[in-house]
Amino acid sequence: MTHVLELRGITKRFPGVLANDNISITLREGKILALLGENGAGKSTLMNVLYGLYQPDEGQILVRGKEVQIHGPNDAIAQGIGMVHQHFMLVPVMTVTENVMLGVEPTKHGVFLDQEKVAKRIREISDEYGLEVDPDAYVGDLPVGIQQRVEIIKVLYRHADILILDEPTAVLTPQEVEGLFKIIHTLINAGKSIIFITHKLKEVLAVADDISVLRLGKMVGSADPKQATTESLAALMVGREVALTVEKEAAKAGEAVLVVKDLFVRDEREHLTVQGVSFEVRESETLGIAGVQGNGQTELVYALTGLLQAEAGEIHLTGESIKQATPRRILERGVAHIPEDRQRHGLILSFPIYDNMMLCTYYKEPFAKGVSLQQKAIFENAERLTEQYDVRTPNIYVHAGTLSGGNQQKVIVAREFSRPIKLLIASQPTRGLDVGSIEYIHSQIVKKRDEGAGVLLVSSELDEILALSDRIAVMYKGQIMAILDAKDATKEQLGLLMAGIHPTAEIRN
């Protein structure tokens, strides 16, 4: 079978880091190559070299057997290569049509932008590949899964037949993932070839024709998805056996740490997204919030952490109302928060890692004495946490924005888990993390629970909810459908509740 793409001996160095070390991969025409590896393994760097965002220090790129020079994205596009980035490259205040035509604006009469022509082509692409995207919709109003389809339309509009999908399922719900897989198979049936970058083992086995594995910047092996298992891939990826199941003792729940009663919250557009929600989280237990993203979970967490003011209802933390409290006051009361949007609410991307590691307590000892920051203590704290939580970075002085998405998440987790807490609010805590990091984060969440903290876990990953929770609340259209004991819950039962349907079996509140 023809190799539509070959990378031979690609090496890429950054100051203090050998990101890609003599890597060679091949992509067969009309097939899906899964590029698997931990955070910081070099996957995205390698694809950025292929797309022209980085220049390799050594190595060759061959497209359809011919060596090519790719000095920038325009060169990649000219070779039929398109890339859908992990963090979408879209302008929220512009329409789908305006986003798609950026950089390749057609005109009519030599003067006016021909948006009608672009919109017509978008509809044709959308129909051909089952993408179901409205050209006139504003991107900022679209769910994440549809925004990703817009990115796919952008590369197809530019006639790409080699598609790079960088962590394409990192921000998708299970239902959106299923939709994406259908689109991927439609693309393959149409003759496209795809490089699928991920660290999710089940997805690799579900979609890949070939698997290449990177570890610490090197190619460490390949696998046949028909013969590989999640366990064998995890071991190849991490370099050791990985526990893919969560080990935990039964909860020994104590007094209520968090009590929420009849809570109503409006989002930033004044839509009522949380409607009469009531629940409690007790000491030494984990309450999981399951649901398709967009059913009020985000606004619920914002209200609990002071990022949004509740319209009505009560929020009590260890007996004290925090309904009107500021985020700082809530943190000082012993709440740790792993936010859903790490870049917007978890980090200051332009700040170095050492500053991000102490954002919650920068004004307290040992980091400050009066108005004077104590740099030695700040650096020592960052060095310790970086090592403890395996943050892959050249040093603690680089900006947080230069880290991979998974390593950004590790910085947040390290900061939030390293101080005394009574309540942990973890929203999508392992989104974008590899299996080794997920194993570690899960063990740390269980450890916090066992140390006596209450844990509120919000996740769109049902496997994660079932593995970590002691009780599970299901949200649908801003309301709690039911609260179940985790030991009695099934995926089928939760799935029905997530769709707003009560199973016929009795549900215990």
C-alpha positions as CSV (number, residue, x, y, z in Angstrom):
1,M,0.0,0.0,0.0
2,T,1.2,3.5,-0.8
3,H,2.7,5.6,1.8
4,V,1.1,9.0,1.4
5,L,3.4,10.6,4.0
6,E,6.8,9.7,5.6
7,L,8.8,11.4,8.3
8,R,12.4,10.2,8.4
9,G,14.8,10.9,11.2
10,I,13.0,14.1,12.5
11,T,15.0,15.8,15.2
12,K,13.8,19.0,16.9
13,R,15.7,20.7,19.8
14,F,14.7,23.5,22.1
15,P,16.9,25.1,24.7
16,G,17.5,22.4,27.2
17,V,15.1,20.0,25.6
18,L,15.4,17.3,22.9
19,A,11.7,17.3,21.9
20,N,12.0,14.9,18.9
21,D,14.9,12.5,18.7
22,N,15.4,10.9,15.3
23,I,11.7,10.0,14.8
24,S,10.4,8.2,11.7
25,I,6.8,7.4,11.0
26,T,4.7,6.5,7.9
27,L,1.1,7.1,7.0
28,R,-0.6,4.7,4.7
29,E,-3.0,6.2,2.1
30,G,-6.6,6.0,3.2
31,K,-5.7,4.8,6.7
32,I,-5.7,6.2,10.3
33,L,-2.3,6.3,12.1
34,A,-2.7,6.8,15.8
35,L,0.3,8.7,17.3
36,L,0.2,7.7,21.0
37,G,2.2,9.1,23.9
38,E,2.2,10.7,27.3
39,N,2.1,14.5,27.7
40,G,5.4,15.9,26.7
41,A,6.3,12.8,24.7
42,G,6.8,15.0,21.6
43,K,3.6,14.2,19.6
44,S,2.5,17.8,19.1
45,T,6.0,19.0,18.4
46,L,6.4,16.4,15.7
47,M,3.1,17.5,14.1
48,N,4.0,21.1,14.3
49,V,7.2,20.3,12.4
50,L,5.0,18.5,9.7
51,Y,2.7,21.5,9.6
52,G,5.5,24.0,9.3
53,L,5.1,25.7,12.6
54,Y,8.5,24.5,13.6
55,Q,11.6,23.8,11.5
56,P,13.3,20.5,12.1
57,D,17.0,20.5,13.0
58,E,17.4,17.2,11.1
59,G,15.3,14.8,9.0
60,Q,13.2,14.7,5.9
61,I,9.5,15.0,5.1
62,L,8.2,13.0,2.1
63,V,4.7,13.5,0.6
64,R,3.7,10.7,-1.8
65,G,7.3,9.6,-2.1
66,K,8.7,13.1,-2.9
67,E,10.8,15.1,-0.4
68,V,9.2,18.4,0.3
69,Q,10.3,21.5,2.2
70,I,7.6,22.9,4.6
71,H,8.6,26.3,5.9
72,G,5.1,27.3,7.2
73,P,1.5,26.3,7.2
74,N,0.9,27.7,3.7
75,D,3.5,25.2,2.4
76,A,1.8,22.4,4.3
77,I,-1.6,23.4,2.9
78,A,-0.1,23.4,-0.6
79,Q,0.9,19.8,0.0
80,G,-2.6,18.8,1.0
81,I,-1.9,18.7,4.7
82,G,-4.4,20.2,7.2
83,M,-4.3,20.4,11.0
84,V,-7.0,20.6,13.6
85,H,-5.3,21.9,16.7
86,Q,-6.2,20.8,20.3
87,H,-7.0,24.4,21.1
88,F,-9.2,25.6,18.3
89,M,-8.0,28.5,16.1
90,L,-11.4,30.2,15.7
91,V,-12.7,33.8,16.2
92,P,-15.8,33.5,18.4
93,V,-17.4,36.8,17.3
94,M,-17.3,35.8,13.7
95,T,-19.6,33.4,11.7
96,V,-18.6,30.0,10.5
97,T,-18.3,31.3,7.0
98,E,-16.1,34.2,8.1
99,N,-13.8,31.8,10.0
100,V,-13.5,29.3,7.2
101,M,-12.6,32.0,4.6
102,L,-10.0,33.7,6.8
103,G,-6.7,33.9,4.8
104,V,-8.3,32.7,1.5
105,E,-11.0,35.4,1.0
106,P,-12.6,35.1,-2.4
107,T,-14.0,38.2,-4.0
108,K,-16.6,39.1,-6.6
109,H,-16.1,41.9,-9.0
110,G,-12.6,42.1,-7.6
111,V,-13.7,44.1,-4.6
112,F,-16.4,42.5,-2.5
113,L,-16.0,39.4,-0.3
114,D,-17.9,36.6,-1.8
115,Q,-19.4,35.1,1.4
116,E,-22.2,33.4,-0.5
117,K,-19.8,31.3,-2.5
118,V,-18.0,30.2,0.7
119,A,-21.2,29.5,2.5
120,K,-22.4,27.3,-0.4
121,R,-19.1,25.4,-0.3
122,I,-19.4,24.9,3.4
123,R,-22.9,23.4,3.0
124,E,-21.5,21.1,0.3
125,I,-18.7,19.9,2.5
126,S,-21.0,19.6,5.5
127,D,-23.5,17.5,3.5
128,E,-20.7,15.3,2.0
129,Y,-19.1,14.4,5.3
130,G,-22.2,14.5,7.6
131,L,-20.8,17.5,9.6
132,E,-24.2,19.3,10.1
133,V,-22.8,22.9,10.4
134,D,-24.7,26.1,9.8
135,P,-22.5,28.5,7.8
136,D,-24.3,31.5,9.2
137,A,-24.0,30.6,12.9
138,Y,-21.7,32.6,15.1
139,V,-18.8,30.4,16.4
140,G,-19.1,31.7,20.0
141,D,-22.7,30.3,20.2
142,L,-21.7,26.8,19.1
143,P,-21.0,23.8,21.4
144,V,-17.4,22.6,21.5
145,G,-18.2,19.6,19.4
146,I,-19.6,21.7,16.5
147,Q,-16.7,24.2,16.8
148,Q,-14.4,21.2,16.1
149,R,-16.4,20.4,13.0
150,V,-15.8,24.0,11.9
151,E,-12.1,23.3,12.2
152,I,-12.5,20.2,10.1
153,I,-14.4,22.1,7.4
154,K,-11.6,24.7,7.4
155,V,-9.0,22.1,6.3
156,L,-11.4,20.4,3.9
157,Y,-12.2,23.8,2.3
158,R,-8.5,24.1,1.6
159,H,-8.5,20.7,-0.2
160,A,-6.5,18.8,2.5
161,D,-6.3,15.0,2.0
162,I,-3.9,14.4,4.9
163,L,-5.5,15.5,8.2
164,I,-3.8,15.9,11.5
165,L,-6.2,15.7,14.4
166,D,-4.4,16.8,17.6
167,E,-6.1,15.4,20.7
168,P,-9.4,15.7,19.0
169,T,-11.5,14.2,21.8
170,A,-9.9,16.1,24.7
171,V,-12.8,18.5,25.2
172,L,-15.7,16.4,23.8
173,T,-18.5,14.6,25.5
174,P,-19.0,10.8,25.0
175,Q,-21.8,11.6,22.5
176,E,-19.6,14.1,20.6
177,V,-16.8,11.5,20.5
178,E,-19.1,9.0,18.8
179,G,-20.1,11.7,16.3
180,L,-16.5,12.5,15.6
181,F,-15.6,8.8,15.0
182,K,-18.5,8.6,12.4
183,I,-17.0,11.7,10.7
184,I,-13.5,10.2,10.7
185,H,-14.8,7.0,9.0
186,T,-16.7,9.1,6.4
187,L,-13.4,11.0,5.7
188,I,-11.5,7.7,5.3
189,N,-14.2,6.3,3.0
190,A,-13.7,9.5,0.9
191,G,-10.0,8.7,0.5
192,K,-8.5,11.0,3.2
193,S,-5.6,9.8,5.4
194,I,-5.5,10.8,9.0
195,I,-3.0,11.1,11.8
196,F,-4.9,10.8,15.1
197,I,-2.9,12.2,18.0
198,T,-4.1,11.0,21.4
199,H,-3.3,9.4,24.7
200,K,-6.7,7.7,25.1
201,L,-6.1,4.0,24.7
202,K,-9.7,2.8,24.1
203,E,-10.1,5.4,21.3
204,V,-6.9,4.2,19.6
205,L,-8.1,0.6,19.5
206,A,-11.5,1.8,18.2
207,V,-10.3,3.8,15.2
208,A,-6.7,3.2,14.3
209,D,-5.3,1.1,11.5
210,D,-1.7,1.6,12.7
211,I,-0.3,2.7,16.0
212,S,3.1,4.4,16.7
213,V,4.1,5.2,20.2
214,L,6.4,8.0,21.4
215,R,8.0,8.2,24.8
216,L,10.3,11.1,26.0
217,G,10.8,12.3,22.5
218,K,11.7,9.0,21.0
219,M,9.8,6.4,18.9
220,V,9.6,3.4,21.2
221,G,7.5,1.0,19.2
222,S,4.5,0.3,17.0
223,A,1.5,-1.9,17.5
224,D,-1.3,-3.6,15.6
225,P,-4.7,-2.5,17.0
226,K,-6.1,-5.9,16.2
227,Q,-3.7,-7.5,18.6
228,A,-2.9,-4.8,21.1
229,T,-4.7,-4.2,24.5
230,T,-5.1,-1.1,26.6
231,E,-2.7,-2.7,29.1
232,S,0.1,-3.4,26.5
233,L,-0.3,0.1,25.0
234,A,-0.1,1.8,28.4
235,A,3.0,-0.1,29.3
236,L,4.6,0.8,25.9
237,M,3.6,4.5,26.4
238,V,4.7,4.9,30.0
239,G,7.5,2.4,30.2
240,R,6.0,0.5,33.1
241,E,2.8,-1.3,33.9
242,V,-0.1,1.1,34.7
243,A,-3.1,0.5,36.9
244,L,-6.1,1.2,34.7
245,T,-8.6,0.7,37.5
246,V,-9.0,2.8,40.6
247,E,-8.3,1.1,44.0
248,K,-10.2,2.6,46.9
249,E,-11.8,1.5,50.1
250,A,-15.4,2.1,50.9
251,A,-16.2,5.6,51.9
252,K,-16.5,6.5,55.6
253,A,-18.7,9.6,55.1
254,G,-18.8,12.1,58.0
255,E,-20.5,15.4,58.5
256,A,-21.7,17.5,55.5
257,V,-18.9,19.8,54.2
258,L,-21.0,21.4,51.4
259,V,-24.7,21.8,51.5
260,V,-26.5,23.2,48.4
261,K,-30.2,23.9,48.6
262,D,-32.7,25.0,45.9
263,L,-29.9,26.7,43.9
264,F,-30.7,28.8,40.8
265,V,-27.9,30.2,38.7
266,R,-27.9,32.2,35.4
267,D,-25.1,32.1,33.0
268,E,-23.3,35.0,31.5
269,R,-26.0,35.4,28.8
270,E,-28.7,35.5,31.6
271,H,-30.0,32.1,30.8
272,L,-31.3,30.1,33.8
273,T,-29.0,27.1,33.6
274,V,-29.2,25.8,37.2
275,Q,-32.8,25.3,38.4
276,G,-33.5,24.3,42.0
277,V,-30.5,22.1,42.6
278,S,-30.0,20.5,46.0
279,F,-27.4,18.1,47.3
280,E,-24.7,17.7,49.9
281,V,-21.1,16.5,50.0
282,R,-19.9,14.9,53.1
283,E,-16.4,14.5,54.7
284,S,-14.5,11.5,53.3
285,E,-16.8,10.9,50.3
286,T,-16.9,11.7,46.6
287,L,-20.0,12.9,45.0
288,G,-19.8,12.7,41.2
289,I,-21.9,15.0,38.9
290,A,-22.6,13.1,35.7
291,G,-24.2,14.6,32.6
292,V,-23.7,15.7,29.1
293,Q,-21.7,19.0,29.1
294,G,-23.9,22.0,28.8
295,N,-26.6,20.9,31.3
296,G,-25.7,23.4,34.0
297,Q,-22.6,21.7,35.5
298,T,-20.3,24.6,34.5
299,E,-22.5,27.3,36.1
300,L,-23.0,25.2,39.2
301,V,-19.3,25.0,39.8
302,Y,-18.9,28.7,39.0
303,A,-21.5,29.5,41.7
304,L,-19.8,27.2,44.2
305,T,-16.4,28.8,43.6
306,G,-17.5,32.5,43.5
307,L,-17.1,32.9,39.8
308,L,-20.8,33.5,39.4
309,Q,-23.4,34.8,41.9
310,A,-26.3,32.6,42.5
311,E,-29.7,34.1,41.8
312,A,-31.5,32.2,44.6
313,G,-30.9,29.3,47.0
314,E,-28.3,28.5,49.6
315,I,-24.7,27.4,49.6
316,H,-23.1,26.4,53.0
317,L,-19.5,25.4,53.5
318,T,-19.0,23.8,56.9
319,G,-22.0,25.6,58.2
320,E,-21.2,29.1,56.8
321,S,-23.0,30.7,53.9
322,I,-20.7,31.3,50.9
323,K,-23.4,32.3,48.5
324,Q,-22.0,35.9,48.2
325,A,-18.4,35.1,49.0
326,T,-15.5,36.0,46.7
327,P,-13.3,33.3,45.1
328,R,-10.5,34.3,47.6
329,R,-12.8,34.0,50.6
330,I,-13.9,30.6,49.4
331,L,-10.4,29.4,48.8
332,E,-9.4,30.6,52.3
333,R,-12.2,28.6,53.8
334,G,-10.5,25.4,52.5
335,V,-11.8,24.9,49.0
336,A,-9.6,23.6,46.2
337,H,-10.7,24.1,42.6
338,I,-9.6,22.3,39.5
339,P,-11.5,24.4,36.8
340,E,-13.0,23.0,33.6
341,D,-11.2,25.7,31.5
342,R,-7.6,25.5,32.7
343,Q,-6.4,28.4,30.5
344,R,-9.2,30.8,31.5
345,H,-9.6,30.1,35.2
346,G,-6.7,27.9,36.2
347,L,-3.6,29.6,35.0
348,I,-2.1,33.0,34.0
349,L,-0.5,31.8,30.8
350,S,1.9,34.7,30.6
351,F,3.3,34.0,34.1
352,P,6.1,31.6,34.8
353,I,5.4,28.2,36.3
354,Y,6.8,29.2,39.7
355,D,4.2,32.0,40.0
356,N,1.3,29.8,38.9
357,M,2.3,27.3,41.5
358,M,1.4,29.7,44.3
359,L,-1.4,31.8,42.9
360,C,-3.8,30.9,45.7
361,T,-1.4,31.8,48.6
362,Y,1.1,34.3,47.1
363,Y,0.3,36.8,49.8
364,K,0.9,34.4,52.7
365,E,4.0,33.0,54.3
366,P,6.3,31.4,53.3
367,F,5.8,33.2,49.9
368,A,5.4,36.7,51.3
369,K,6.5,38.7,54.3
370,G,4.5,41.8,54.4
371,V,4.6,43.3,50.9
372,S,7.9,41.5,50.0
373,L,7.8,38.2,48.0
374,Q,10.2,35.5,49.1
375,Q,11.7,34.3,45.9
376,K,13.7,31.4,47.4
377,A,10.5,29.9,49.0
378,I,8.6,30.5,45.7
379,F,11.3,28.7,43.6
380,E,11.7,25.8,46.1
381,N,7.9,25.3,46.2
382,A,7.8,25.2,42.4
383,E,10.8,22.8,42.1
384,R,9.3,20.4,44.6
385,L,5.8,20.4,43.0
386,T,7.1,20.1,39.5
387,E,9.1,17.0,40.5
388,Q,6.3,15.5,42.7
389,Y,3.6,15.9,40.0
390,D,5.9,15.1,37.0
391,V,5.3,18.4,35.2
392,R,7.3,18.1,31.9
393,T,9.1,21.4,31.5
394,P,12.6,22.6,30.8
395,N,12.5,24.6,34.0
396,I,10.2,26.4,36.4
397,Y,10.9,29.8,34.7
398,V,9.1,29.2,31.4
399,H,5.7,30.7,31.0
400,A,2.7,28.3,31.7
401,G,1.4,29.0,28.2
402,T,4.4,27.2,26.6
403,L,3.4,23.9,28.3
404,S,1.3,21.2,26.7
405,G,-2.3,21.1,27.8
406,G,-1.7,18.1,30.0
407,N,1.2,19.7,31.7
408,Q,-0.8,22.9,32.3
409,Q,-3.4,20.7,34.0
410,K,-0.7,19.1,36.2
411,V,0.5,22.6,37.4
412,I,-3.1,23.3,38.5
413,V,-3.5,20.0,40.3
414,A,-0.1,20.4,42.0
415,R,-1.0,23.8,43.3
416,E,-4.5,22.9,44.5
417,F,-3.6,19.5,46.1
418,S,-0.5,20.9,47.9
419,R,-2.4,22.9,50.5
420,P,-4.8,21.9,53.4
421,I,-8.4,21.6,52.1
422,K,-11.8,20.7,53.3
423,L,-13.5,20.5,50.0
424,L,-12.1,19.6,46.5
425,I,-14.2,20.7,43.5
426,A,-12.7,18.9,40.6
427,S,-14.2,19.8,37.2
428,Q,-12.9,17.5,34.4
429,P,-9.7,16.9,36.4
430,T,-8.1,14.5,33.9
431,R,-9.1,16.2,30.7
432,G,-6.1,16.1,28.4
433,L,-4.0,13.9,30.6
434,D,-2.3,10.6,29.6
435,V,-2.9,7.3,31.3
436,G,0.1,7.6,33.7
437,S,-1.0,11.1,34.8
438,I,-4.6,9.9,35.1
439,E,-3.5,7.1,37.3
440,Y,-1.7,9.5,39.6
441,I,-4.4,12.2,39.7
442,H,-7.1,9.5,40.5
443,S,-4.9,8.2,43.3
444,Q,-4.5,11.7,44.7
445,I,-8.3,12.4,44.6
446,V,-8.9,9.2,46.5
447,K,-6.1,10.1,49.0
448,K,-7.7,13.5,49.6
449,R,-11.0,11.8,50.2
450,D,-9.4,9.3,52.6
451,E,-7.7,12.2,54.5
452,G,-11.2,13.6,55.3
453,A,-11.9,16.1,52.5
454,G,-15.2,16.1,50.7
455,V,-14.9,15.8,46.9
456,L,-17.3,17.1,44.3
457,L,-16.2,15.5,41.0
458,V,-17.7,16.9,37.7
459,S,-16.8,14.8,34.7
460,S,-18.2,14.0,31.3
461,E,-16.2,10.7,31.4
462,L,-18.6,8.1,32.8
463,D,-15.7,5.7,33.5
464,E,-14.2,8.3,35.7
465,I,-17.4,9.1,37.5
466,L,-18.0,5.4,38.2
467,A,-14.5,4.7,39.3
468,L,-14.1,7.6,41.8
469,S,-17.6,8.4,43.1
470,D,-19.3,7.1,46.2
471,R,-22.6,8.7,45.1
472,I,-23.6,10.0,41.7
473,A,-25.9,12.9,40.9
474,V,-27.1,13.1,37.3
475,M,-27.8,16.6,35.8
476,Y,-30.1,17.2,32.9
477,K,-31.3,20.7,31.8
478,G,-30.1,22.3,35.0
479,Q,-31.8,19.9,37.4
480,I,-30.7,16.9,39.4
481,M,-32.5,13.9,37.9
482,A,-31.5,11.5,40.6
483,I,-28.7,10.7,43.1
484,L,-27.6,7.1,43.2
485,D,-25.2,5.0,45.2
486,A,-22.2,4.4,42.9
487,K,-22.0,0.7,43.7
488,D,-25.5,0.2,42.3
489,A,-25.2,2.5,39.3
490,T,-24.7,1.2,35.7
491,K,-23.7,3.0,32.6
492,E,-27.0,2.2,31.0
493,Q,-28.9,3.6,33.9
494,L,-26.8,6.8,34.0
495,G,-27.1,7.2,30.2
496,L,-30.8,7.2,30.4
497,L,-30.8,9.8,33.2
498,M,-28.3,11.9,31.2
499,A,-30.9,11.9,28.4
500,G,-33.6,13.0,30.8
501,I,-35.3,9.6,31.0
502,H,-36.0,7.8,34.3
503,P,-35.3,4.1,34.1
504,T,-38.1,1.8,35.1
505,A,-35.9,0.4,38.0
506,E,-36.4,2.2,41.3
507,I,-33.9,4.9,42.0
508,R,-32.9,5.6,45.6
509,N,-32.2,9.2,46.6
